[in-house]
Amino acid sequence: MGRKRIDNKQGLPERVYLRSGSFYYVHRGTNKWENIGKDLATAKKRADHYNDPTGTFGTLAWYFDQWLIDFEQLAAAGKKSQRTLSDYTEAAIPIKAFFGQMLPSEIGPHHITEYLDIGLKADRGTRANRERAALSSCMSWMLRNNMGNLTTNPCMRASGVRRNPEKARERYVTHEEYQAVYKVAPPTVRLMMELVYRTLQRPEIDVLAWTPANIKHKAGARVLRIKQHKTSRTVDIALVGRLEELITQAMGPVPVLHQPLVHTLSGHAYSYDGISSMLKRAQQKAGVQSFGFRDLKGKGATDMWVDGEPIEKIQLLCGHANKNTTESYIKARWRETAQPNKLAV
């Protein structure tokens, strides 16, 4: 049983104690001491859930918060994306408003479908899809950890759930638009533009994370070795031509092993929102219609296809599971002028 406190200068929640540099929660009934980590803020969050002042213990809202705490720890350790954590945290508000008071085992595919339908009618169908994905990740975590009496994940397509239709991103950045923005953009934005265009990697979760440690030697040549966050695939990209020049310039004469290739003057990583704002300012200065770094990934894939590169090579860079996805990704952006039928009748 937990000892009565002599003092509580750290403001520890009820039943939380500090021992040997770690925080412990003493569970009611069993008096079991659970190590809840060394971080005070995280320990307080977990203890607040255990003490359950709102009476939500065992509900979807309670488990979703537990999952977010676990995800925060993984993100802090670099094992999960901070961007994804931000998206999941934002999704928690509508998810808990709709499902929060339900027990996880009570949630069925028809509830998920109803949620998606409501989102579609409210003109937020795509947003509802993203929130379903967050809920699905939470429930998969619960299944792995034998929580909530779940036997299946009701969010999965195998359960009969179908996502809301989404309109594919069709923005194609012309050469003239690219060059106009590139001309007035600061060096870090130029670097980011070219890295995305030449590698076809996701800017917010892949490109911004690259450091000199990603440069490897393979078969007597240098490659940029990356592990795509979304697909978990490892891809080696040959360092040749303009890409080699970019990487060499980014690293400088004395590479700093874990310093991002795209970094601030102080050597720190850019946030995606921060460098995207810089891109937007360059577009305004150039008088060009807005586009994002993601659009340069699509431009790069489309330009390679128009230039005659095999679809399989583009598919490998994009990380698509099959080439049909790559073809759809490209053709959504390509607008070749159709020629009329000139045959004589």
VOZAKE-739914 format. One record per atom (N, C-alpha, C): x, y, z. Coordinates in pm, whole numbers, plus 50000, padded with zeros to 5 digits. Each point is the difference from the previous one (the first is absolute). Layout:
BEGIN
XYZ...
This chain:
BEGIN
500844988050000499165012050000500885012450000499615010449924500785012149993500095007150133501225005350028500205007250125499355013649994499595005250115499445013450007501105010149970499715009949920501015009749960500445008950116501305002750002500535009650096499885014149939500305000849871499795012549926499664996449856499565009849925499634997649861500375012149916501305003349999500475011949931499794999149849499984987949945499854998349855498544999749956499095000850097498594999849963499564986749943500504989150057499674986849946498544996750027499344993449903498614995950019499894989750113498794997650041499734989950102500564986549955500664993050093500514986449983501214999249907500665011549974501225000149921501185003550088501104992349984501185001950085501254999649913501025007150045501295000249932500954990550071500594991049924500944990450059501134997549900501235002550041501204997349919499915006449862499495012149995499965007349874498814997049911499124990850038498824996649922498745002450083498905002449930498725001950067499224986950000499344997350113499224987750015498585003450043499064992449945498615001250041499644987650080499385002050117499594988950085498524997449978499694988749940498624997049963499164996250122498775004849998499064996750106499694985049996499724994650115499614985950008501204990750003500825000349893501154990949994501235005950066500045013450014501185007150051501244997449916499784996649874501124997549910500655013149958501335000450005500745011849959500334998849851499465009349921500275000049856500935011449963501104996749931500945010249954499355007549884499765013050017499345007849895500975010249939501304996950009501015007749928500705010650080500935006549932500825010350063499525014249970499115001349901499515013249961498805003850087500115011350069498975004150095498675002749931500035007049886498755003349932499264987549954500744990449945499384987549955499464992150118500774999850109499564992850120498715005950056499905013349998498785006450050498794996549914500214999749868498904996549910499494985950029500944990750011499604986150023499314998450135500535006850101499394999250133498605006050001499815010949925498675006249993498994990249942500444992049903499104990049943499704989050101501044995650071499794989450099499105004850113500195012350043499165005350108498595003049951499865002249869498705000449933498985009450066500315012750009499055009250063498725002149919500044996949868498835002449916499124987749984500444988850051499204987949988499984994149861501055002449921500034994949863500784987149986500474994450111500834988049993499304989049919500764994249904499474989049921499265004049875499735013149984499295004649880501005002349887499495002149879500875002749887500835012650023499385010150063500735012550028501214997250088499834991750098501104996750092501124992749927499644990049921501014992449927500695008549894499255009049936500605008549898501075008950062499725005450118500995008250069501224991850041499774987750044501114991350036500894997449879499364997749886500744997649877500825012249960499415011950014500735012249967501215002050090499874996450127501145000950092501134991049951499654987849961500994990549949500625005249870499175005849914500505005249872500945011950023499685008450098500865011350033501404995250038500074989450077501294994750043500794994749880499314993349907500674994949881500485011449911499195010549990500405011649920501205007050062500015000950132501135006450070501294992149979499864986849982501164991349978500404999249853499265007249915500305000049858499484987949924499154992050065499484987949934498695002549926499375011350028498795004049931500125014649959499235003849900500075013749948499265009950090500635011450025499345010750075498805005349922500105000149870498895004549916498784990950019500264986950003498914990450020499395001750139500845002250100499525002450135499085012150003500395010649931499185012149994498654997149936500024992349892498754996549930499094991650091500584990350070499204991350088499435007850118500795009450052499525008150112498835008849957500085005249879498905008149946498764991549978500224987549954498874991049973499294995650128500695000950114499424995450127498725007450035499915012749964498845008150041498714994849939499884998849866498754994849944499774985250031501064992250008499854985750028499414997850138500525007250099499504998350136498605005850015499695010349921498645005650006498974989949950500364991849903499064990449941500044986450072501214994850023500154986550054500374999750148500355011650056500675000650128499374992150113498675000350016499364993650113499704985249975500304995149880499754985949968501144991350049499694987550035501044990350026500574995549866501304997949989500584995949871499334987749940499634990450085499384987749951498605002349944499395011650030498665003149950500035006349861501185004649958500115007149872500074989949886499075001249908499954991049886500245007349870500164992549889500205006249869498905009949963498764997350045498905009249966500185013650067500635000250118500285012950065501065007849920501024992949951501055006549922499405005649870499164992049935499355004449877499135012350024499285000050111499155011550035500865012550018501144998450067500915011350022500505005649867500374991149907500485004449869498895006849921498784994750010498865006049929499715014050051500055001750132499765013250059501075009849952501244995449997501095008449952499825004249856499544990649916499795003049859498915010449982498894998550074498895009449990500395013950050500965000450092500455012950055501135006149918500244994249880501055004849909501394998950063500194989650078501334997150057500284985149986499674994749883500174985749976501454995550009500915007749942501424996450006500515000650142499595010350073500425001450140499494988250082498774995749975499434988450071500804987449969500484998749876500854988649965501264999850085500605011650019501245000850079499734996650147498855004350048499644997150139499724985150018499374993949901499804985450005501344992850006500975004949923501334993950000500655001050139499815011450067500545001750136499334990250096498684998949990499284990650087500424985849972500224996749874500454986649963501364996850060500915009749996501344998150059499894997650149499115007650065499794998350144499494985850030499024995649923499414986850027500964988649966500845002049901501034990049971500984999050117500345011450058500875000350118499344992550116498705002250017499274993150107500004984949979499804995749875500014985749970501364993850030501065007149961501364994850025500284998650149499395008850079500275000050144498864993750082499084993149930498914992950066499205009250092499555011049945499255010050078498575001349948499115003950089498655003749962499104988949953500404987550022499194988349959499715000049851500935005449920499835000049856500414986649939499274995649900500374987949925500335003349855499455011249950500295004649864500085015250000500555005349893500055014549981498835003949909498975006650052498815003149920500235010749894501195006350001500275010649902500544994749868500414987449997500684994649884499054997049885500525000349878499204996849883499474985850006500764991150066499564986150012498694999150078499695010450079498755000350075498865006049919500285003649875498975005649913499975015149995500935006650068500045014650002500665005249873499395010049939500555006249880500235014950025501175004649964500325014150020499155008849909499905012650040499345009749914500855002449876499365002649886500785002849878500815012750017501214999849948500875011750008500435004149860500035012949979500475005249872501525000350001500594993849899501464999549992500585014049981501175002250060500705012649981500465000949854499575010349928500265000749858500945011549961500545006950096500845011749970501284995649931500225004949880501274997849932500745013349993501185000450054500825012150000500775000449869499775010349920500695001149872501485003650021500794997849896501425003850007500155014950027499155008049935500085014650015499695004250144499004993650062499655003050139501144995950093500534988249977501104994950083501195009749994500405003649879501185008549982499795013950058498785005449989499725013350053500135000250153499484989650066500084999250146501444997150043500644990849930501384996250032500925012249996499755009049905500865011749980499995009350120498855001350068499895009650111500024993350137500034986750005499964992850128501355000350071500004999550134501274999050073500654986449978501304998750027500744987749970499394987250059499505000850125499464987850060498724995449929499205009549954498794996449926500364994149865501025005849934500474994449873500474985650019500764997850105500504986650028498854990350021499035004250079498844991550027499234997149871499815010249917499284998249874500694989449914501295001149987500724990649913500074986050058500184998950130500074986650061498684992449980498895007050019498704993549981499804996549853500315009349911499804997949857500854988449947501224998750049500924990149944499924986350067499474999450121499924987150069498584994650009498995008649982498584996350009499604995150138500715004650103499694995650135499085010050070499354995450103499055008450074500765010750078499705012649974500815010650060499885001150150498774998650053499785003150141500514989250095500034987349955500414989450092501274992949957500465002349878501224993549953501125010149977499825009049904501095008849957500545008450115499135005650083500475008550110500804992450106499894986849998500694991950101501384995149954500355002249873501274994649949501195007550059501054992250031501265005350050501134993249923501255004350019501124993049935500074985150034499354995950110499994985850035499234991649898499195006549916499254992949896500864996749878501205005649993500894997449887500784987150028499864990349911500654987050016500814996649875500904990350016500774994849887499444986549961499774998349871499414987749950500624996749863500624988349991500614995549874500965010549943500785006250089501015009549957499495013849967498735002650027499435013249971499205004950121499725013150003499225005550110498515000049967499204997150100498545000349984499395007750117498825005349976499195005950106499054989050046500244994750119499194988850051498935005750095498764997649966498905005450079499024988950034499355001550113498914991150038498735008449998499144997249903498795007949985499084997750119499635010950067499184998950121498654993549973499385003549888498654995149974499994985349963500984995649917500014986249951500954991050077500915006050078501064992750072500974993149906499965003349871500944994449904501335007550005501094992549984501325006249989500325001349852500345012249959500295002949860501395006249989500804994949909501315005849971499895008249872500345012850007499955008849884501445003749963500374997349877501385002549956500325014850008501155003150055500465013950006500795002949873499315005249902500615003249871499465013549953500725006349911499545012349937499645010950099498885006549973499585011550079499694996250144499464988050024499724995950138501294999050081501054994949940501284999250070500515013950034499865009549907500435013850026499235005950118498684997750002499155005450106500414994650137500184986950007500354993750128501365004750048500965000849908501365004350036499985014350053499265008749933499905014050045499295001050134498974991950019499235000550125500844995650119500854989949981500834995050110501145009350033500505007449899501115009150025501324992650005501105007350017501334993750000500234990750119499355002950113500154991550119498604995750045499524988749952498634995650034499814997950149498855004350051499604997450139499024988449995500374988650059499334987349976498485000550013499495005950109498574999650026499325013649978500675009049929499385012849967499184998449872498735004350000499174998449880500655006649878499834993949884500525006049877499345013549973498705000650027499275012749988499875005650142500845009950032500025004850138500035015250006499675005150117500035014450025501445004750014500195013150010501345005550016500674994850126499194996650102500564994950126500214984949994499684993749887500244985749985498854991150042498875005950035498864992150045499064996549885499134990250026499044995749899498915010549983499505001249879498825008349974498754992050035498975006950046498694993950005499435000849859499114990849966499445000249865499175012649979499275004150102499215012249988500905012149978501145000050068500925011349989500585001549861500514989149943500625001049868498945001449891498784995050027498915001849904499595014849993500065006850114499705014350003501025007849917501254995750006501055006449920499744997949851499554988049964499654997149860498855008949954499005001650087498845008249965500415014649977500895005150082500455013849983500735001749866500784989949962500715000649871499004999849885498924992350013498984999549895499295013549987499725006350113499365013249997500925010249933501284999050030500975009249940500114997849850499894987549958500124996649858498675001649926498915002050073498705001249938499494987049941500314988850070499634986649952498894994350087499054993149938498934993450074500594990150101499414999750117500544992050110500134985149966501114994150042500194985549996500864995950119499934987450037500764995050114501174991449956500884996950094501124991149969499494986549950498864995650053499424987349956499715000149850499615011949948499705001149857501264997949916501175002750057501244998149926500344985149991499534992250095500124985549991499214995049879498755005149987499184996449886500585005049868500555012050002500625005549879501194991449958500824996250096501174991949968499624986749937498984993550056499554987149947499435001949859499205010549981499395002649869501065003149895500975008450036501055003749905500854987949960500274991150095500764987949967499224991349901498694998950021499154991949913499945005949859499835013249992499965006749870501324998349927501104999550076501344998749942500314985649958499074990850029500194986249954500564990450102500105004150126500504990850102498994988750022500474987650017499084988850025499195002450127498734996449997499115002350113500504993050125500714988649981500494992550116501055007950079500815007949930501015008250068499355011050082498965005949943499275010650071499264994150119499444988249982499284993050107500934997350118501244995849971500974997050106500295012550083500205011349933500275012450072498805004450082498814999149941498795004650069499634991050117500414987449996499664990950108498604994349986499445000249877498674994549979500044984849994498964993650051499964985450004499864993949861499345007049910499864994849863500055011549901500294996749874500215010749901498705006649957498854993550023498735006549969499825012750082500444999250128499945011950086500885011149945501194996149953500945009849945499435006449874499384991949915499405005249877498885009950031499164996550098498915009050039500565012950059501054998750081500645011550064500535009849896500594994649893500565008349894498915006149913499094991649955499025004549901498975009650059499885000350132499125009950062500535014149978501315001149973500635013149985500295003749854500074989849914500425002649864498825004049914500115011349933498925005149917500525002549857500244989449927500455001349862498825004649912500255008549904498955004849911499594988749906498714996949999499504989449913499835005349858500284991549901499875003749861498674994549944499315007749920498744995249944500214989349893498934993249966500044990149895500115007249865501094997849927500255007249875499694991349876499464988250023499734991049888498875005349912500164998449871498975004049905498864989850002498795004749989498844991150000499504998649856
